[in-house]
């Protein structure tokens, strides 16, 4: 999953609206959600329960980005156990997955 909002519509809660809907879909399926977030969206994702697992320097300064803001933050959100239709299935699914960066 990734969310890109046009600059003219940023800071209007469009990204938060989309992410909230994606989270609802993930909650129903019991799936973990991974996102490569930019520094611009990092705070919003963190406020919605995502945790940082890695930082990737894609050297986007070569494309005109600032070297600091051009990094990608790999973040993850686990489905809350109470969100799953069957919490036993949800717990089995999420506990059997491992973060590849740890």
N, C-alpha and C positions, 0 to 999 in steps of 0.2 A: 504494500500500500504506500502511496505517496500522495500528497496533496499540494498542488501548486495553485496559488491564487494570483490572478493578474494584479499588478501593482496598484491600479486604480480602485481595486476592491479590497485591498489589504486593510487591516485594522478595523474591519466592519463585522467581525465574527463569522465570516464565511467559512474559513478554515476550521473553526471550532464546530460549526454546524455540521460540516461534512465529516469531521473526525468523530463527532458524537454518533452519527449514523453508522459509520464504519464499526465503531466500538459495539453498537447494538447488534450488528450482524455477527461479529466475532463472539460476543457473549452467548448468542443462541447456539453457535456451533462449538463453543468451548475452545476455540483456537487462540493461539498466541499471535500477536500482531507485531511485525518488525517494520521499522521505518528508517530510511536514511534521511535525517532531518538537517536542514541548514540552520545556521545560527539564528536566522530570522524566525523560524518556526519552533525552535528548540524549547523555549519557555512555555509556549502554548501546549505542546505535547507533554512536557513535564507536569503541567498543571492538570492534565487529564489522565495521569497515572502511568505514564511511560517512564522507563528507567534507562539510563545510558549504559551501554555495554562496550562501546568502542568509539574511537574517533578516527576518522579516515581522512588523511590529507590527500585530496584528489588533485592538488596543484592547480586549482581553478584560477589562480592568478594569471595563468597563461591565456585564459579566456576573458580577462578583464576584471575578475573578481578581486577583492581585497584578500591578501594571504590569510588574514585572521578569519574573515567571514566566509572564505571559500572552503572551509573544512566541512565534512559531512559527519554528523553525529548519528551513530547507529543506536537506535533506541528500541525498546521492546515493552509491550504491555501484555501481562498475563490476564486471562479471563478470571474475574472474581468467581470463586466456587459457587456462590449463591445465585449466580446468573444462569447457570446451566440448567437445562430441563432435568437432567439426572446428575446430581452433584457427584455421585460415585464415578460415573463415566468421565465427567469433566476432570476430576482430580487424577484419575488414571492417565488421561491424555496429557495433561500439563506436567505431571510429575515424571513422565517417561521421556520428556524432551530435555535437551541440555543446551545451554548457551554455547555456541561455538567459539566464543571469544574469552572464555574463562579457563 
